[in-house]
Amino acid sequence: RATVSIIVSGLIIPDGFSPNEDGINDIFEIQRSSNLTINLIVFNRWGNKVFEKVNYANDWDGTGINNQPLPEGTYYRIVEATNTTTGNTQKLTGVITLKR
């Protein structure tokens, strides 16, 4: 399976990760330039919010709001990227595949 990333002005958002504690892709890591701040919201297939973080610091390990591991599956995400230099904000939507 190929990995698809979205690149927008210094931003790379992966389409999946595998929080199975094998040391590879255990966290959802958004690569970004230093002048971007990120807010991340994740929803399950029923539209329920399962994760939210303002000023996301690449620390989501697949745990839900209730501190329980989320099941494998496809999740919908909203990434709000704000350029701290210009103040411009972009909302980028897509999916995340969580594979344990």
Residue frames as qw, qx, qy, qz and C-alpha x, y, z in Angstrom:
[[0.000, 0.890, 0.456, 0.000, 0.00, 0.00, 0.00],
 [0.411, 0.400, -0.012, 0.820, 1.38, 3.39, -0.96],
 [0.249, -0.620, -0.440, 0.600, 1.36, 6.27, 1.48],
 [0.213, 0.698, 0.338, 0.594, -0.19, 9.47, 0.25],
 [0.345, -0.467, -0.328, 0.745, 0.77, 12.76, 1.86],
 [0.182, 0.901, 0.338, 0.202, -0.68, 16.21, 1.39],
 [0.523, -0.153, -0.054, 0.837, 1.83, 19.02, 1.02],
 [0.042, 0.895, 0.329, 0.299, 0.57, 22.56, 1.56],
 [0.062, 0.862, -0.218, 0.452, 3.04, 25.36, 2.21],
 [0.109, 0.504, -0.729, 0.450, 5.48, 23.38, 4.34],
 [0.655, -0.174, 0.482, -0.555, 2.92, 20.87, 5.62],
 [0.439, 0.165, -0.847, -0.251, 2.96, 17.07, 5.18],
 [0.665, -0.179, 0.398, -0.606, -0.02, 15.15, 6.59],
 [0.015, 0.158, -0.976, -0.149, 0.23, 11.34, 6.54],
 [0.644, -0.121, -0.351, -0.669, -2.82, 9.25, 5.70],
 [0.893, -0.297, -0.306, -0.146, -2.21, 6.66, 8.40],
 [0.001, 0.616, -0.687, 0.385, -0.18, 5.40, 11.32],
 [0.801, -0.126, -0.580, -0.078, 0.19, 2.24, 13.42],
 [0.278, -0.652, 0.456, -0.539, 0.22, 2.81, 17.19],
 [0.947, -0.135, -0.267, -0.114, 1.25, -0.76, 18.03],
 [0.527, -0.778, 0.341, 0.013, 4.37, 0.09, 20.07],
 [0.919, 0.144, 0.164, 0.328, 6.82, -1.35, 17.52],
 [0.425, -0.551, 0.166, 0.699, 8.73, 1.93, 17.33],
 [0.188, 0.067, 0.581, 0.789, 7.61, 2.66, 13.74],
 [0.250, -0.343, -0.406, -0.809, 4.82, 5.20, 13.05],
 [0.302, -0.379, -0.809, 0.331, 3.47, 4.85, 16.60],
 [0.027, 0.616, 0.354, -0.703, 2.30, 8.46, 16.66],
 [0.440, 0.761, 0.429, 0.206, 0.47, 10.57, 14.10],
 [0.441, -0.481, 0.109, 0.750, 3.21, 12.93, 12.98],
 [0.405, 0.873, 0.260, 0.077, 2.43, 15.99, 10.88],
 [0.598, -0.104, 0.116, 0.786, 5.58, 17.48, 9.39],
 [0.121, 0.935, 0.314, 0.113, 5.42, 21.25, 9.19],
 [0.412, 0.513, -0.182, 0.731, 7.54, 24.34, 8.93],
 [0.361, -0.218, -0.578, 0.698, 8.32, 26.15, 12.17],
 [0.148, 0.027, 0.067, -0.986, 5.94, 29.03, 11.38],
 [0.558, -0.242, -0.544, -0.579, 2.83, 26.79, 11.37],
 [0.322, -0.118, 0.746, -0.571, 0.66, 25.89, 14.34],
 [0.389, -0.091, -0.818, -0.415, -1.74, 22.98, 13.99],
 [0.576, -0.072, 0.490, -0.651, -5.12, 22.18, 15.50],
 [0.264, 0.089, -0.915, -0.291, -6.23, 18.57, 14.94],
 [0.657, 0.005, 0.392, -0.644, -9.73, 17.12, 15.24],
 [0.168, 0.136, -0.940, -0.264, -10.48, 13.45, 14.51],
 [0.701, 0.018, 0.187, -0.688, -13.90, 11.84, 14.06],
 [0.413, -0.038, 0.908, 0.049, -14.98, 8.21, 13.80],
 [0.016, 0.162, 0.777, 0.608, -17.14, 6.86, 10.97],
 [0.121, -0.684, -0.719, 0.014, -20.32, 7.89, 12.82],
 [0.108, 0.748, 0.111, 0.645, -19.18, 11.50, 13.07],
 [0.632, -0.761, -0.137, 0.055, -18.35, 11.41, 16.77],
 [0.173, 0.836, -0.439, 0.281, -15.31, 13.41, 17.83],
 [0.942, -0.223, -0.203, 0.145, -12.71, 10.97, 19.18],
 [0.658, -0.249, -0.053, 0.709, -9.67, 13.25, 19.49],
 [0.185, 0.926, 0.144, 0.297, -9.01, 16.99, 19.55],
 [0.648, -0.412, -0.069, 0.637, -5.86, 18.96, 20.24],
 [0.177, 0.983, 0.017, 0.049, -5.23, 22.68, 19.94],
 [0.024, 0.836, -0.548, 0.011, -1.59, 23.46, 19.09],
 [0.999, 0.019, 0.013, -0.043, -0.98, 19.82, 18.16],
 [0.172, -0.792, 0.585, 0.042, 2.52, 18.64, 19.12],
 [0.631, 0.345, -0.676, -0.160, 2.72, 15.32, 17.21],
 [0.141, -0.288, 0.827, -0.462, 1.68, 13.35, 20.27],
 [0.803, 0.021, 0.091, -0.588, -1.46, 11.43, 19.24],
 [0.084, -0.324, 0.942, 0.023, -0.98, 7.71, 19.82],
 [0.409, -0.148, -0.784, -0.443, -4.41, 6.51, 18.73],
 [0.139, -0.334, -0.782, 0.508, -6.01, 7.03, 22.12],
 [0.089, -0.666, -0.545, -0.501, -9.49, 8.53, 22.17],
 [0.208, -0.641, 0.098, -0.732, -10.97, 11.30, 24.29],
 [0.816, -0.496, -0.015, -0.296, -11.80, 8.68, 26.94],
 [0.186, -0.699, 0.688, -0.054, -8.09, 7.66, 27.17],
 [0.818, 0.016, 0.573, -0.047, -8.88, 4.26, 25.64],
 [0.225, -0.250, 0.703, 0.627, -7.15, 2.94, 22.49],
 [0.617, 0.430, -0.016, -0.658, -9.29, 3.50, 19.41],
 [0.823, 0.122, 0.552, 0.054, -10.03, 0.46, 17.23],
 [0.336, -0.106, 0.620, 0.701, -8.42, -0.06, 13.85],
 [0.359, 0.712, 0.604, -0.006, -10.23, 1.71, 11.08],
 [0.317, 0.403, 0.258, 0.819, -10.55, 4.80, 8.99],
 [0.194, -0.697, -0.432, 0.538, -11.11, 8.14, 10.70],
 [0.291, 0.812, 0.263, 0.432, -11.98, 11.57, 9.30],
 [0.525, -0.421, -0.189, 0.715, -9.66, 14.42, 10.25],
 [0.175, 0.946, 0.144, 0.231, -9.62, 18.18, 10.14],
 [0.636, -0.199, -0.074, 0.742, -6.22, 19.89, 10.29],
 [0.068, 0.981, 0.167, 0.078, -6.34, 23.62, 10.83],
 [0.707, -0.028, 0.002, 0.707, -2.94, 25.10, 9.97],
 [0.028, -0.988, -0.141, 0.057, -2.20, 28.70, 10.93],
 [0.629, 0.406, -0.115, 0.653, 0.79, 30.58, 9.59],
 [0.464, -0.694, -0.316, 0.451, 2.12, 32.50, 12.60],
 [0.348, -0.157, 0.203, 0.901, 3.86, 35.01, 10.33],
 [0.110, -0.200, -0.459, -0.859, 0.89, 35.98, 8.13],
 [0.405, 0.090, 0.527, -0.742, -2.02, 34.86, 10.32],
 [0.626, 0.176, -0.461, -0.604, -3.51, 32.93, 7.38],
 [0.532, -0.128, 0.778, -0.308, -5.38, 29.75, 8.32],
 [0.525, 0.191, -0.651, -0.513, -6.18, 26.76, 6.13],
 [0.730, -0.120, 0.546, -0.394, -8.54, 23.88, 7.00],
 [0.378, 0.366, -0.787, -0.322, -7.51, 20.61, 5.41],
 [0.814, -0.108, 0.351, -0.450, -9.78, 17.58, 5.59],
 [0.516, 0.387, -0.741, -0.187, -9.03, 13.96, 4.85],
 [0.927, -0.281, -0.141, -0.207, -8.84, 10.50, 6.32],
 [0.095, -0.613, 0.755, -0.211, -6.47, 8.69, 8.65],
 [0.877, -0.036, -0.455, -0.154, -6.12, 4.92, 8.65],
 [0.393, -0.616, 0.589, -0.346, -5.31, 3.57, 12.10],
 [0.867, 0.150, -0.468, -0.083, -3.74, 0.11, 11.96],
 [0.565, -0.665, 0.435, -0.223, -2.70, -1.70, 15.13]]
